[in-house]
Amino acid sequence: MQIKLRFLGAAQNVTGSRHLLEANDTRILVDCGLFQERHFEARNWEPFDVPPESIDAVLLTHAHLDHCGLLPKLVRDGFRGKIYCTAATAELARIILLDSAKLQEEDAAYKRKRHQREGRKSPYPEVALYTTNDVEACCPHFLTVKYKEPVAIGKTIEARFCDAGHVLGSSIIKVTIRQNSQQTSVLFSGDVGRPHRPIVRDPTYVDEADYILMESTYGDRVHDAPENISKTFAEVINSTKKVGGNIIVPSFALERSQEVLYYVNELLLQKAIPHITVFLDSPMATHITRVFKHHAELFDEETSRLIRLHESPFSFPGLKMTDTSEQSKAINHIKGTVMVVASSGMCTGGRIKHHLVQNISRPESTIMFVGYQAVGTLGRQIVDGEKKVRILGQVYPVKARVVKINGFSAHADREELLQWLSGLKRPPKGVFLVHGEPESARHFADFLREKTGWQIHIPAYNDEVLLE
């Protein structure tokens, strides 16, 4: 019986994670994520490459939308198996998917009204990709697992989840397939985190795997030293407040927003910045904080100590959480400098677009990016220096200061990925680089070949390979 691996997403691009493993008459889908690059968005609407009802199980690495965002569609279209993941991932995925569905429903309604007013038809569907009802129907399929405990899928396949150190509950997943007297292991890195980051633990080292699917998002660069993050953060806040502008921070609701608050709180304690009102403008914030409290066993030593002392880094004087759209809109009427942390992280939807409309043409304001911006997203256009951008159907000149803090990333960089691979006791038979733009993957492939001498491959979308 052959082992087949098919790359159905995040192949020579970053988002849309979806990898199909077939062995012993069993089909396993690792991740089922949303494509977020504009030029790939149409793939979200296409029928799945294999019938959903033919898939026996889904293994979910973590709760970011580019890894879990198409699960409601998969279930609606016929999947009847279990979705295996950690308890934290299951809780966070439900929150994030419900928010995604709500935003899609709101965006679809907004587009219908705007296009009707303008007398034109959109080339894209003006309905939600999935609804909140689809999300609720998906959630009973989640089956939670613990780190390092074996999970049997059928009689001949076993999966084992280990801490990826990326976001709360994130996993590296090793799948072992037994065939006759032999066994083959395939390691799915998911998104590998960085060592010595706040809140979460360091990534787990894996000592053996025959094949590895590995992310390459930052495979062509080295992040800024962590101490530069606080310095840049302080400079942005102080200089923007001095000229009376606002600091707008597009941020992923999970983990990245909490890290932004962590650093602001740290700077306030050090008296490195003046007191400033910080709006966490995301309806998910309260829910995600509650999940964090449920899973203190996943925190690193320093954050665990703060929680025990009732000194959570997720709250400080001046922090305000907005739940309703009315509260969000009211931020625009505040005089003086405020910081707004809002989703989505790549400016592909959500409340951040409205804050950009209010601030992107103000020279005194700063747009501060603290995460990766994929090619084709609005965030990438702004980071790349576009003079004009289209937001909510209107074109705006970019006059605000734009700052990108690379060292803030929750993704391991080139050297950290190599360090993670150093845990292997023997060379793998092959490494497949995914979750990276073509140039990043090519640079990382050359780097790994030079450092290790291993067989490195860069699969394309829909490629299929046979594993020995």
SULQUIRA-V73370 format. One record per pair of residues at least 12 apart in sequence whose ideal C-beta (glycine too) atoms are under 10 Angstrom apart, sorted by the first residue. I is the first residue (numbers start at 1). J is the second residue. Records with the same first field share a line. If there is no record, write none. Layout:
I: J ; J
This chain:
1: 22 ; 23 ; 24 ; 25 ; 26 ; 156 ; 177 ; 179 ; 180
2: 22 ; 23 ; 24 ; 179 ; 466 ; 467 ; 468
3: 21 ; 22 ; 23 ; 24 ; 175 ; 177 ; 179 ; 184 ; 186 ; 210 ; 211 ; 465 ; 466 ; 467 ; 468
4: 20 ; 21 ; 22 ; 23 ; 27 ; 464 ; 465 ; 466 ; 467
5: 19 ; 20 ; 21 ; 22 ; 23 ; 30 ; 186 ; 211 ; 213 ; 430 ; 432 ; 459 ; 463 ; 464 ; 465 ; 466 ; 467
6: 18 ; 19 ; 20 ; 21 ; 22 ; 27 ; 29 ; 49 ; 50 ; 459 ; 462 ; 463 ; 464 ; 465
7: 19 ; 20 ; 213 ; 432 ; 434 ; 457 ; 458 ; 459 ; 460 ; 461 ; 462 ; 463 ; 464 ; 465
8: 20 ; 29 ; 30 ; 31 ; 32 ; 33 ; 43 ; 48 ; 49 ; 50 ; 461 ; 462 ; 463 ; 464
9: 31 ; 32 ; 33 ; 34 ; 35 ; 40 ; 43 ; 44 ; 49 ; 66 ; 67 ; 70 ; 434 ; 435 ; 461 ; 462
10: 31 ; 33 ; 35 ; 66 ; 67 ; 213 ; 215 ; 216 ; 217 ; 434 ; 435 ; 436 ; 459 ; 461
11: 213 ; 432 ; 433 ; 434 ; 435 ; 436 ; 438 ; 441 ; 458 ; 459 ; 460 ; 461 ; 462 ; 463
12: 216 ; 433 ; 434 ; 435 ; 436 ; 437 ; 438 ; 439 ; 440 ; 441 ; 442 ; 458 ; 459 ; 460 ; 461 ; 463
13: 35 ; 36 ; 37 ; 39 ; 40 ; 43 ; 66 ; 374 ; 375 ; 376 ; 434 ; 435 ; 436 ; 437 ; 438 ; 441 ; 460 ; 461
14: 33 ; 35 ; 36 ; 37 ; 40 ; 66 ; 215 ; 216 ; 217 ; 346 ; 372 ; 373 ; 374 ; 375 ; 376 ; 377 ; 411 ; 434 ; 435 ; 436 ; 437 ; 440 ; 441
15: 33 ; 34 ; 35 ; 36 ; 37 ; 40 ; 41 ; 43 ; 44 ; 64 ; 65 ; 66 ; 67 ; 69 ; 346 ; 348 ; 372 ; 374 ; 376 ; 377 ; 435
16: 31 ; 32 ; 33 ; 34 ; 35 ; 36 ; 37 ; 40 ; 41 ; 43 ; 44 ; 65 ; 66 ; 67 ; 69 ; 70 ; 435 ; 461
17: 30 ; 31 ; 32 ; 33 ; 34 ; 35 ; 60 ; 61 ; 62 ; 64 ; 65 ; 66 ; 67 ; 68 ; 69 ; 70 ; 188 ; 190 ; 191 ; 213 ; 215 ; 434 ; 435
18: 30 ; 31 ; 32 ; 33 ; 34 ; 35 ; 43 ; 48 ; 49 ; 58 ; 66 ; 67 ; 70 ; 74 ; 434 ; 461
19: 31 ; 32 ; 59 ; 186 ; 188 ; 213 ; 432 ; 434 ; 459
20: 48 ; 49 ; 50 ; 55 ; 464
21: 57 ; 59 ; 153 ; 157 ; 175 ; 177 ; 186 ; 188 ; 211 ; 213 ; 467
22: 50 ; 54 ; 55 ; 56 ; 177 ; 464 ; 467
23: 153 ; 154 ; 156 ; 157 ; 175 ; 177 ; 178 ; 179 ; 184 ; 186 ; 467
24: 153 ; 154 ; 155 ; 156 ; 157 ; 177 ; 178 ; 179
25: 56 ; 154 ; 156
26: 55 ; 56 ; 57 ; 153 ; 154 ; 155 ; 156 ; 157 ; 177
27: 50 ; 51 ; 54 ; 55 ; 56 ; 57 ; 58 ; 81
28: 55 ; 56 ; 57 ; 58 ; 59 ; 81 ; 84 ; 153 ; 154 ; 157 ; 159 ; 173 ; 175 ; 177 ; 186
29: 48 ; 50 ; 52 ; 55 ; 56 ; 57 ; 58 ; 59 ; 60 ; 71 ; 74 ; 79 ; 81 ; 83
30: 57 ; 58 ; 59 ; 60 ; 61 ; 67 ; 84 ; 159 ; 173 ; 175 ; 186 ; 188 ; 190 ; 213
31: 58 ; 59 ; 60 ; 61 ; 62 ; 64 ; 66 ; 67 ; 68 ; 69 ; 70 ; 71 ; 85 ; 173 ; 188 ; 190 ; 434 ; 435
32: 48 ; 52 ; 55 ; 58 ; 59 ; 60 ; 67 ; 68 ; 69 ; 70 ; 71 ; 72 ; 73 ; 74 ; 75 ; 79 ; 83
33: 60 ; 61 ; 62 ; 64 ; 65 ; 66 ; 67 ; 68 ; 69 ; 70 ; 71 ; 435
34: 64 ; 65 ; 66 ; 67 ; 68 ; 69 ; 70 ; 71 ; 73 ; 97 ; 100 ; 104 ; 129 ; 348
35: 65 ; 66 ; 69 ; 70 ; 374 ; 376
36: 64 ; 65 ; 66 ; 69 ; 344 ; 345 ; 346 ; 348 ; 349 ; 374 ; 376 ; 377 ; 379
37: 66 ; 346 ; 348 ; 374 ; 375 ; 376 ; 377 ; 380 ; 437
38: 346 ; 348 ; 374 ; 375 ; 376 ; 377 ; 378 ; 380 ; 381
39: 375 ; 376 ; 377
40: 374 ; 375 ; 376 ; 461
41: 124 ; 129 ; 348 ; 376
42: 123 ; 124 ; 125
43: 70 ; 461
44: 69 ; 70 ; 73 ; 104 ; 124 ; 125 ; 129 ; 130
45: 73 ; 124 ; 125 ; 127 ; 129
47: 73 ; 77
48: 70 ; 73 ; 74 ; 77 ; 78 ; 79
49: 461 ; 462
51: 77 ; 78 ; 79
52: 73 ; 74 ; 75 ; 76 ; 77 ; 78 ; 79 ; 80 ; 81
53: 77 ; 78 ; 79 ; 80 ; 81
54: 78 ; 79 ; 81
55: 74 ; 78 ; 79 ; 80 ; 81
56: 79 ; 80 ; 81 ; 82 ; 153 ; 154 ; 157
57: 79 ; 81 ; 82 ; 83 ; 84 ; 141 ; 143 ; 151 ; 153 ; 154 ; 157 ; 159
58: 71 ; 74 ; 75 ; 79 ; 81 ; 82 ; 83 ; 84 ; 85 ; 141 ; 142 ; 143
59: 82 ; 83 ; 84 ; 85 ; 145 ; 151 ; 153 ; 159 ; 161 ; 171 ; 173 ; 175 ; 188 ; 190
60: 83 ; 84 ; 85 ; 86 ; 89 ; 90 ; 93 ; 142 ; 145 ; 161 ; 169 ; 170 ; 171 ; 173 ; 190
61: 85 ; 86 ; 89 ; 161 ; 164 ; 166 ; 167 ; 169 ; 170 ; 171 ; 172 ; 173 ; 188 ; 189 ; 190 ; 191 ; 215
62: 85 ; 86 ; 88 ; 89 ; 92 ; 93 ; 164 ; 166 ; 167 ; 168 ; 169 ; 170 ; 171 ; 172 ; 190 ; 191 ; 193 ; 254 ; 255
63: 85 ; 86 ; 88 ; 89 ; 90 ; 91 ; 92 ; 93 ; 94 ; 95 ; 96 ; 97 ; 167 ; 168 ; 169 ; 170 ; 253 ; 254 ; 255 ; 288 ; 291
64: 89 ; 92 ; 93 ; 96 ; 166 ; 167 ; 170 ; 190 ; 191 ; 252 ; 253 ; 254 ; 255 ; 256 ; 345 ; 410
65: 93 ; 96 ; 97 ; 99 ; 100 ; 252 ; 253 ; 254 ; 343 ; 344 ; 345 ; 346 ; 348 ; 349
66: 191 ; 252 ; 346 ; 374 ; 435
67: 85 ; 89 ; 93 ; 166 ; 167 ; 170 ; 190 ; 191 ; 435
68: 83 ; 85 ; 89 ; 90 ; 92 ; 93 ; 94 ; 96 ; 97 ; 100 ; 138
69: 93 ; 96 ; 97 ; 100 ; 101 ; 104 ; 129 ; 130
70: 97 ; 100 ; 129 ; 130
71: 83 ; 93 ; 97 ; 130 ; 134 ; 135 ; 138 ; 139 ; 141 ; 142
72: 97 ; 98 ; 100 ; 101 ; 129 ; 130 ; 131 ; 132 ; 133 ; 134 ; 135 ; 136 ; 137 ; 138 ; 139 ; 141
73: 129 ; 130 ; 134 ; 138
74: 130 ; 134 ; 138 ; 141
75: 130 ; 134 ; 135 ; 137 ; 138 ; 139 ; 140 ; 141
76: 130 ; 131 ; 133 ; 134 ; 135 ; 137 ; 138
77: 130 ; 134
79: 138 ; 141
80: 141
81: 141 ; 143 ; 153
82: 140 ; 141 ; 142 ; 143 ; 151 ; 153
83: 138 ; 139 ; 140 ; 141 ; 142 ; 143 ; 144
84: 141 ; 142 ; 143 ; 144 ; 145 ; 151 ; 153 ; 159 ; 161 ; 171 ; 173
85: 142 ; 143 ; 144 ; 145 ; 161 ; 169 ; 170 ; 171 ; 173
86: 144 ; 145 ; 146 ; 147 ; 161 ; 163 ; 168 ; 169 ; 170 ; 171 ; 295 ; 298
87: 142 ; 144 ; 145 ; 146 ; 169 ; 291 ; 294 ; 295 ; 298
88: 144 ; 167 ; 168 ; 169 ; 170 ; 171 ; 291 ; 292 ; 294 ; 295 ; 297 ; 298
89: 142 ; 144 ; 145 ; 161 ; 167 ; 168 ; 169 ; 170 ; 171 ; 291 ; 295
90: 139 ; 141 ; 142 ; 143 ; 144 ; 145 ; 169 ; 291
91: 139 ; 142 ; 144 ; 168 ; 169 ; 287 ; 288 ; 290 ; 291 ; 292 ; 294 ; 295
92: 167 ; 168 ; 169 ; 170 ; 253 ; 254 ; 255 ; 284 ; 287 ; 288 ; 291 ; 292 ; 295
93: 135 ; 138 ; 139 ; 142 ; 169 ; 254
94: 135 ; 136 ; 138 ; 139 ; 142 ; 287 ; 291
95: 135 ; 253 ; 254 ; 283 ; 284 ; 286 ; 287 ; 288 ; 290 ; 291
96: 135 ; 252 ; 253 ; 254 ; 284 ; 287 ; 288 ; 343
97: 130 ; 132 ; 134 ; 135 ; 136 ; 138 ; 139
98: 132 ; 135 ; 136 ; 139 ; 283 ; 284 ; 287
99: 132 ; 135 ; 253 ; 282 ; 283 ; 284 ; 287 ; 288 ; 343 ; 344 ; 350
100: 128 ; 129 ; 130 ; 132 ; 135 ; 284 ; 344 ; 349 ; 350
101: 128 ; 129 ; 130 ; 131 ; 132 ; 133 ; 134 ; 135 ; 136 ; 138
102: 128 ; 131 ; 132 ; 135 ; 283 ; 350
103: 128 ; 283 ; 343 ; 344 ; 348 ; 349 ; 350 ; 351
104: 127 ; 128 ; 129 ; 130 ; 131 ; 132 ; 349
105: 127 ; 128 ; 129 ; 130 ; 131 ; 132
106: 128 ; 325 ; 349 ; 350
107: 126 ; 128 ; 129 ; 348 ; 349 ; 350 ; 353 ; 392
108: 122 ; 124 ; 125 ; 126 ; 127 ; 128 ; 129 ; 131
109: 126 ; 127 ; 128
110: 126 ; 392 ; 393
111: 124 ; 125 ; 126 ; 127 ; 392 ; 393
112: 126 ; 127
113: 126
114: 126 ; 392 ; 393 ; 394
115: 393
117: 393
118: 393
144: 161 ; 169
145: 159 ; 160 ; 161 ; 171 ; 173
146: 161
147: 160 ; 161 ; 162 ; 163 ; 164 ; 169 ; 171 ; 172 ; 201 ; 204 ; 297 ; 298
148: 160 ; 161 ; 162 ; 163 ; 204
149: 161
150: 174 ; 176
151: 173 ; 175
153: 175 ; 177
154: 177
155: 178
156: 176 ; 177 ; 178 ; 179 ; 180 ; 183
157: 175 ; 176 ; 177 ; 178 ; 179 ; 183
158: 174 ; 175 ; 176 ; 177 ; 178 ; 183 ; 185
159: 171 ; 173 ; 174 ; 175 ; 176 ; 186 ; 188
160: 172 ; 173 ; 174 ; 175 ; 176 ; 185 ; 187 ; 206
161: 173 ; 174 ; 190 ; 204
162: 174 ; 187 ; 190 ; 203 ; 204 ; 205 ; 206
163: 193 ; 200 ; 201 ; 202 ; 203 ; 204 ; 298
164: 188 ; 189 ; 190 ; 191 ; 192 ; 193 ; 200 ; 201 ; 202 ; 203 ; 204 ; 215 ; 410 ; 412 ; 420
165: 191 ; 192 ; 193 ; 194 ; 195 ; 196 ; 197 ; 200 ; 201 ; 202 ; 203 ; 204 ; 298 ; 300 ; 410 ; 412 ; 420
166: 189 ; 190 ; 191 ; 192 ; 193 ; 194 ; 197 ; 200 ; 203 ; 215 ; 254 ; 255 ; 410 ; 411 ; 412
167: 190 ; 191 ; 193 ; 199 ; 200 ; 252 ; 254 ; 255 ; 256 ; 258 ; 259 ; 298 ; 410
168: 199 ; 200 ; 201 ; 254 ; 255 ; 258 ; 288 ; 291 ; 292 ; 294 ; 295 ; 298 ; 299
169: 200 ; 254 ; 255 ; 291 ; 295 ; 298
170: 190 ; 191 ; 192 ; 193 ; 200 ; 203 ; 254 ; 255 ; 298 ; 410
171: 188 ; 189 ; 190 ; 191 ; 204
172: 187 ; 188 ; 189 ; 190 ; 191 ; 192 ; 193 ; 203 ; 204 ; 205 ; 206 ; 209 ; 212 ; 214 ; 420
173: 186 ; 187 ; 188 ; 189 ; 190 ; 213
174: 186 ; 187 ; 188 ; 206 ; 208 ; 209 ; 212
175: 187 ; 188 ; 209 ; 211
176: 208 ; 209 ; 210
177: 210 ; 467
182: 468
183: 210
184: 209 ; 210 ; 211 ; 429 ; 467 ; 468
185: 206 ; 208 ; 209 ; 210 ; 211 ; 212 ; 428 ; 429 ; 467
186: 209 ; 210 ; 211 ; 212 ; 213 ; 428 ; 430 ; 432 ; 467
187: 206 ; 208 ; 209 ; 210 ; 211 ; 212 ; 213 ; 214 ; 424 ; 428 ; 431
188: 209 ; 211 ; 212 ; 213 ; 214 ; 215 ; 432 ; 434
189: 203 ; 206 ; 209 ; 212 ; 213 ; 214 ; 215 ; 216 ; 412 ; 417 ; 420 ; 421 ; 431 ; 432 ; 433 ; 434 ; 435
190: 203 ; 213 ; 214 ; 215 ; 435
191: 203 ; 215 ; 217 ; 409 ; 410 ; 411 ; 412 ; 435
192: 204 ; 214 ; 215 ; 217 ; 218 ; 410 ; 411 ; 412 ; 413 ; 416 ; 417 ; 419 ; 420 ; 421 ; 435
193: 255 ; 409 ; 410 ; 411 ; 412 ; 416 ; 420
194: 218 ; 223 ; 226 ; 407 ; 408 ; 409 ; 410 ; 411 ; 412 ; 413 ; 416 ; 417 ; 420
195: 226 ; 412 ; 416 ; 419 ; 420
196: 226 ; 300 ; 416
197: 226 ; 255 ; 259 ; 262 ; 300 ; 408 ; 409 ; 410
198: 226 ; 255 ; 258 ; 259 ; 262 ; 263 ; 266 ; 299 ; 300 ; 302 ; 303 ; 306 ; 313
199: 255 ; 258 ; 259 ; 262 ; 292 ; 298 ; 299 ; 300 ; 302 ; 303 ; 304 ; 306 ; 313 ; 314 ; 410
200: 255 ; 258 ; 259 ; 298 ; 299 ; 300 ; 303 ; 410
201: 297 ; 298 ; 299 ; 300 ; 301 ; 303 ; 304
202: 300 ; 420
203: 412 ; 416 ; 417 ; 419 ; 420 ; 423
204: 420 ; 423
205: 419 ; 420 ; 421 ; 422 ; 423 ; 424
206: 420 ; 421 ; 423 ; 424 ; 425
207: 423 ; 424 ; 425 ; 426
208: 423 ; 424 ; 425 ; 426 ; 428
209: 421 ; 423 ; 424 ; 426 ; 428 ; 429 ; 431
210: 426 ; 428 ; 429 ; 430 ; 467 ; 468
211: 428 ; 429 ; 430 ; 431 ; 432 ; 455 ; 457 ; 465 ; 467 ; 468
212: 421 ; 424 ; 428 ; 429 ; 430 ; 431 ; 432 ; 433 ; 454 ; 456
213: 430 ; 431 ; 432 ; 433 ; 434 ; 435 ; 457 ; 459
214: 412 ; 417 ; 420 ; 421 ; 428 ; 431 ; 432 ; 433 ; 434 ; 435 ; 436 ; 441 ; 444 ; 448 ; 456
215: 411 ; 412 ; 417 ; 433 ; 434 ; 435 ; 436 ; 440 ; 441 ; 444
216: 411 ; 414 ; 417 ; 431 ; 432 ; 433 ; 434 ; 435 ; 436 ; 437 ; 438 ; 440 ; 441 ; 442 ; 443 ; 444 ; 445 ; 447 ; 448 ; 456 ; 458
217: 372 ; 374 ; 409 ; 410 ; 411 ; 412 ; 413 ; 417 ; 434 ; 435 ; 436 ; 437 ; 440 ; 441 ; 444
218: 372 ; 406 ; 409 ; 411 ; 412 ; 413 ; 414 ; 415 ; 416 ; 417 ; 435 ; 436 ; 440 ; 444
219: 411 ; 412 ; 413 ; 414 ; 417 ; 418 ; 433 ; 435 ; 436 ; 437 ; 439 ; 440 ; 441 ; 442 ; 443 ; 444 ; 445 ; 446 ; 447 ; 448
220: 413 ; 414 ; 436 ; 437 ; 439 ; 440 ; 441 ; 442 ; 443 ; 444 ; 445 ; 446 ; 447
221: 406 ; 409 ; 413 ; 414 ; 415 ; 440 ; 443 ; 444
222: 406 ; 407 ; 413 ; 414 ; 415 ; 416
223: 405 ; 406 ; 407 ; 408 ; 409 ; 411 ; 412 ; 413 ; 414 ; 415 ; 416
224: 405 ; 406 ; 407 ; 408 ; 409 ; 413
225: 407
226: 407 ; 408
227: 407
228: 405 ; 406 ; 407 ; 408
229: 259 ; 263 ; 266 ; 370 ; 405 ; 406 ; 407 ; 408
230: 263 ; 264 ; 266 ; 267 ; 270 ; 272 ; 273 ; 407
231: 267 ; 272
232: 263 ; 368 ; 370 ; 403 ; 404 ; 405 ; 406 ; 407 ; 408
233: 247 ; 249 ; 260 ; 263 ; 264 ; 266 ; 267 ; 272 ; 273 ; 368 ; 370 ; 403 ; 405 ; 408
234: 263 ; 264 ; 266 ; 267 ; 270 ; 272 ; 273
235: 272 ; 273 ; 403
236: 249 ; 273 ; 339 ; 366 ; 368 ; 401 ; 403 ; 405
237: 264 ; 267 ; 268 ; 272 ; 273 ; 274 ; 276 ; 278 ; 337 ; 339 ; 366 ; 368
238: 267 ; 272 ; 273 ; 274 ; 276
239: 364 ; 366 ; 401 ; 403
240: 276 ; 337 ; 338 ; 339 ; 364 ; 365 ; 366 ; 368 ; 400 ; 401 ; 403
241: 273 ; 274 ; 276 ; 336 ; 337 ; 338 ; 339 ; 364 ; 366
242: 274 ; 337 ; 364
243: 337 ; 362 ; 363 ; 364 ; 365 ; 366 ; 401
244: 335 ; 336 ; 337 ; 362 ; 364 ; 365
245: 336 ; 337 ; 338 ; 359 ; 362 ; 363 ; 364 ; 365 ; 366 ; 400 ; 401
246: 279 ; 331 ; 332 ; 334 ; 336 ; 337 ; 338 ; 339 ; 340 ; 355 ; 358 ; 359 ; 362 ; 364 ; 365 ; 366 ; 367 ; 400
247: 264 ; 276 ; 278 ; 337 ; 338 ; 339 ; 340 ; 341 ; 359 ; 365 ; 366 ; 367 ; 368 ; 400 ; 401 ; 403
248: 281 ; 338 ; 339 ; 340 ; 341 ; 342 ; 347 ; 352 ; 355 ; 356 ; 358 ; 359 ; 360 ; 362 ; 365 ; 366 ; 367 ; 368 ; 369 ; 400
249: 264 ; 278 ; 279 ; 280 ; 281 ; 339 ; 340 ; 341 ; 342 ; 345 ; 352 ; 355 ; 366 ; 367 ; 368 ; 369 ; 370 ; 371 ; 403 ; 405
250: 340 ; 341 ; 342 ; 343 ; 344 ; 345 ; 346 ; 347 ; 348 ; 350 ; 351 ; 352 ; 353 ; 355 ; 356 ; 367 ; 368 ; 369 ; 370 ; 371 ; 373 ; 377 ; 378 ; 379 ; 382
251: 280 ; 281 ; 282 ; 340 ; 341 ; 342 ; 343 ; 344 ; 345 ; 352 ; 368 ; 369 ; 370 ; 371 ; 408
252: 282 ; 343 ; 344 ; 345 ; 346 ; 370 ; 371 ; 372 ; 410
253: 280 ; 282 ; 283 ; 284 ; 285 ; 287 ; 288 ; 341 ; 342 ; 343 ; 344 ; 345 ; 350
254: 282 ; 284 ; 288 ; 291 ; 292 ; 343 ; 345 ; 410
255: 288 ; 292 ; 371 ; 410
256: 341 ; 343 ; 345 ; 370 ; 371 ; 372 ; 408 ; 409 ; 410
257: 280 ; 281 ; 282 ; 284 ; 285 ; 288 ; 289 ; 314 ; 341 ; 342 ; 343 ; 345 ; 370 ; 371
258: 280 ; 285 ; 288 ; 289 ; 292 ; 303 ; 312 ; 313 ; 314 ; 341
259: 313 ; 370 ; 371 ; 408 ; 410
260: 278 ; 280 ; 339 ; 341 ; 368 ; 370 ; 371 ; 405 ; 408
261: 278 ; 280 ; 285 ; 289 ; 312 ; 313 ; 314 ; 315 ; 316 ; 319 ; 341
262: 303 ; 306 ; 312 ; 313 ; 314 ; 316
263: 313 ; 370 ; 405 ; 408
264: 276 ; 278 ; 313 ; 316 ; 318 ; 319 ; 339 ; 341
265: 278 ; 306 ; 311 ; 312 ; 313 ; 314 ; 315 ; 316 ; 317 ; 318 ; 319
266: 313 ; 316
268: 316 ; 317 ; 318 ; 319
269: 311 ; 313 ; 316
273: 339
274: 318 ; 337
275: 316 ; 317 ; 318
276: 318 ; 319 ; 336 ; 337 ; 338 ; 339
277: 317 ; 318 ; 319 ; 320 ; 331 ; 334 ; 336 ; 337 ; 338 ; 339 ; 340
278: 316 ; 317 ; 318 ; 319 ; 320 ; 321 ; 338 ; 339 ; 340 ; 341
279: 318 ; 319 ; 320 ; 321 ; 322 ; 327 ; 328 ; 330 ; 331 ; 334 ; 338 ; 339 ; 340 ; 341 ; 342 ; 351 ; 355
280: 314 ; 315 ; 319 ; 320 ; 321 ; 322 ; 339 ; 340 ; 341 ; 342 ; 343
281: 320 ; 321 ; 322 ; 323 ; 325 ; 327 ; 328 ; 331 ; 340 ; 341 ; 342 ; 343 ; 350 ; 351 ; 352 ; 354 ; 355
282: 321 ; 322 ; 323 ; 328 ; 341 ; 342 ; 343 ; 344 ; 350 ; 351 ; 352
283: 321 ; 322 ; 323 ; 324 ; 325 ; 327 ; 328 ; 343 ; 350 ; 351
284: 321 ; 323 ; 343
285: 314 ; 319 ; 321 ; 322 ; 323 ; 341 ; 342 ; 343
286: 321 ; 323
288: 314
289: 312 ; 314 ; 315 ; 321
292: 307 ; 312 ; 314
293: 307 ; 312 ; 314
296: 308
318: 338 ; 339
319: 339 ; 341
320: 338
322: 340 ; 342 ; 351
325: 351 ; 354
328: 340 ; 342 ; 350 ; 351 ; 354 ; 355
329: 351 ; 354 ; 355 ; 358
331: 351 ; 354 ; 355 ; 358
332: 354 ; 355 ; 357 ; 358 ; 359
333: 358
337: 364 ; 365 ; 366
339: 366 ; 368
340: 352 ; 354 ; 355 ; 356 ; 358 ; 359 ; 365
341: 355 ; 368 ; 370
342: 354 ; 355 ; 356
344: 371 ; 377 ; 378 ; 379
345: 369 ; 370 ; 371 ; 372 ; 373 ; 374 ; 377 ; 379
346: 369 ; 371 ; 372 ; 373 ; 374 ; 376 ; 377 ; 378 ; 379 ; 380 ; 383
347: 360 ; 367 ; 369 ; 373 ; 377 ; 378 ; 379 ; 380 ; 381 ; 382 ; 383 ; 389 ; 391
348: 373 ; 374 ; 376 ; 377 ; 378 ; 379
349: 378
352: 367 ; 378 ; 379 ; 391
353: 378 ; 391 ; 392
354: 391 ; 392
355: 367
356: 378 ; 379 ; 382 ; 389 ; 391 ; 392 ; 396 ; 398 ; 400
357: 391 ; 392 ; 394 ; 396
358: 396
359: 396 ; 399 ; 400
360: 382 ; 388 ; 389 ; 391 ; 396 ; 397 ; 398 ; 399 ; 400 ; 402
361: 388 ; 396 ; 397 ; 398 ; 399 ; 400
362: 399 ; 400 ; 401
363: 399 ; 400 ; 401
364: 399 ; 400 ; 401
365: 399 ; 400 ; 401
366: 400 ; 401 ; 402 ; 403
367: 379 ; 382 ; 383 ; 398 ; 400 ; 401 ; 402 ; 403 ; 404
368: 400 ; 401 ; 402 ; 403 ; 404 ; 405 ; 408
369: 382 ; 383 ; 402 ; 403 ; 404 ; 405 ; 406 ; 408
370: 403 ; 404 ; 405 ; 406 ; 407 ; 408 ; 409 ; 410
371: 404 ; 405 ; 406 ; 408 ; 409 ; 410 ; 411
372: 404 ; 406 ; 408 ; 409 ; 410 ; 411 ; 437
373: 404
374: 437
375: 437 ; 438 ; 439
378: 390 ; 391
379: 404
381: 398
382: 398 ; 400 ; 402 ; 404
383: 402 ; 403 ; 404
384: 402
385: 398 ; 402
386: 398 ; 402
387: 399
411: 435 ; 436
413: 444
414: 440 ; 443 ; 444 ; 447 ; 448 ; 451
415: 447
417: 433 ; 444 ; 447 ; 448
418: 444 ; 447 ; 448 ; 451 ; 452
421: 448 ; 451 ; 452 ; 454
422: 451 ; 452
424: 452 ; 454
427: 452 ; 453 ; 454 ; 455
428: 452 ; 454 ; 455 ; 456
429: 454 ; 455 ; 467 ; 468
430: 454 ; 455 ; 456 ; 457 ; 465 ; 467 ; 468
431: 444 ; 445 ; 448 ; 449 ; 452 ; 454 ; 455 ; 456 ; 457 ; 458
432: 455 ; 456 ; 457 ; 458 ; 459 ; 463 ; 465
433: 445 ; 448 ; 456 ; 457 ; 458 ; 459
434: 457 ; 458 ; 459
436: 458
438: 458 ; 460
441: 456 ; 457 ; 458 ; 459
442: 456 ; 458
444: 456 ; 458
445: 457 ; 458
